[in-house]
Amino acid sequence: MIPRTISEDVILAELARQSRVHAIFIMVLLGLFVFRVVAQLVQLFAPTPILPSFEAWHSGTLPYELLLAFQIAIIVFSAWFIRGLWIGQIKRDRRLGIGLAWIGGLYFAGSVARVVAGLTFARQNPFLSAHLPGVFHIVLAAMIVTAAHYYLSNITGEEA
């Protein structure tokens, strides 16, 4: 085995640090999302006055069972991705990063527009006025944008 130079070790340590920073940020966002999923389940099975009603967590676009299945899939995939970031198994990929940046950016913009519309001119629209789902779509979009940033960042942390 050929010994690595100090600079290679420094580079590897910096790559690992950057990967873990992204993992931590996504973990925080995932924690918020898990709170949302659990809070709605609590309101379904054991309603409590300290949380918004079950209906407030749900815009009614999808049947709840299907929504819950998608939410569980998002949680499982996100946990897998976080683990991969933490142990350094997720390799940077510029093309994937660009695609995720576009998807995440459009999703984020659309989610913010949804919340703004629901708070202002479209208050009467049940889908747009469902504020909590809209806020948590912003959280999910932020997870995608963070993943995009990871895929696009280089050793200096600047976008490639």
N, C-alpha and C positions, 0 to 999 in steps of 0.2 A: 504494500500500500504506500502510495506516495503521500508524504505529509503535505497538508495544505499550508499556504502562506497565511500570515496573520490577516492580511487584507481579505482573503477568501473567508476566513472565520468571521471577520467583522461583517462582511456582506451577508453571510448566512444568518448571523445573529440579527441583523437589521431586518432581513426578509421575514424571519420568524416573529420579530416584534411587530412589524406592520400587519402581518397576518392575524396575530392575536388582538391587535387593536380593532381591526375590522370585526373579528369574532365577538369581542366584547360589545361593540356598538350594536351588532345584529342581535346579540343576546338580550340586551336591554329592550330593543324593539319587540323581540319575540316575547319577552316577559309581559309587555303591555298587551300584546295580542292574546296571549294565554289568559291573562286576566279577563279580557273581554269574553272569551269563550266560556270560561268558568262562571263568570258573573251571569251570563245568560242562562247557563244550565241551572245555576242556583235559583234564578227567578222562575224557571220552569217547574222545578221540583219542590223547592222550599222558599217561596217568595219572602223577601225581607224588605222592610221600608228604607233601609240604608242604601239600596241600589235602585237604579231606574227600573221600570217595569220590564217584563220580558219583551213586550212589543217595542219598547224604545231601543232595544239592541238589534232589532230585526226590521229591515225595510219591507219584507214580504215578497221580495223578488223571486226567491227560491223557497221551496218547502224547507222547513227547518231541518228535517232529517238529512236532506241533500247538502244544505249549508253546513251542518255539523260535520258531515263526511269530508267536505272540502277543507274545512278548518283543521280537522285532524291531519289531513294530508299535508297541509301547509306547515303545521307544527312539526310533523315527522321529518319532512324534507328540510326544513330550516334547522332542526337539531342536527341532522346529518351534515349539512353544510357548515354549521358552526364547528362541529367536531373536526371536520376536514380542515377548516381554517386553523383551528387550534393546534393540530398536530402537523400542519404543513403539507397536507395532501392535496390541497386545491392549488393547481398551477395557474399562473396568470395567462390570460388568453385575450389578446387585443380584440379579435373579431367578436367573441362572446361579450366582452365588456362593452363594445360599441352597441351591440344589439340590446343588451340589458339597459344601457344608458338611455336609449331611445324609448324602450318599453317603459322603464321606470319613470322617465321624465314625463312622458305622455300620461301615464297612470297617475302620477303625482299631480300634474296640472289639472287633469280631469276631476280628481278627487277634491282638490281645493275648490275648483269651480262649483262642484256639486254642493259642498258645504256653504260656500258663499251664496249661491242661488237659493238654497234652502233657508238661509237666514235672512234673505232680503226679498227679492222679487218673486220667488217661487214657493212661498210659505205654504200655499194651499196644495202643492203637489206632494202626495204622501211619500214618494220615493226620495225626492230632493229634501224634504223637510225632516227626514230621519237622520238626525245629526250624528248620533253615536256611530252608526255603521260608516258614515262618511269619514269621520275622524279616524276610524280604524283602517279604512282604505288608505288614508294618508300614511299611517304607520307601515302598512304592507308595502306601499310604494317606496317609502324610505328604506326599507330592507332591500328592495331591488336596486335602488340607486347606490346603496352602500356596497352591495355585491359588485355592481358595475365599476365603482371606484376602485375596489380591490383588483379586479381583473385588468384595469387600465393603468394602475399605478406602477411605477418602477422603483428601484432601490431608494431614490431620494424622496419618494412619496409624491412626486409630481406626476401628473397624468402623462402617459406615453404619447 
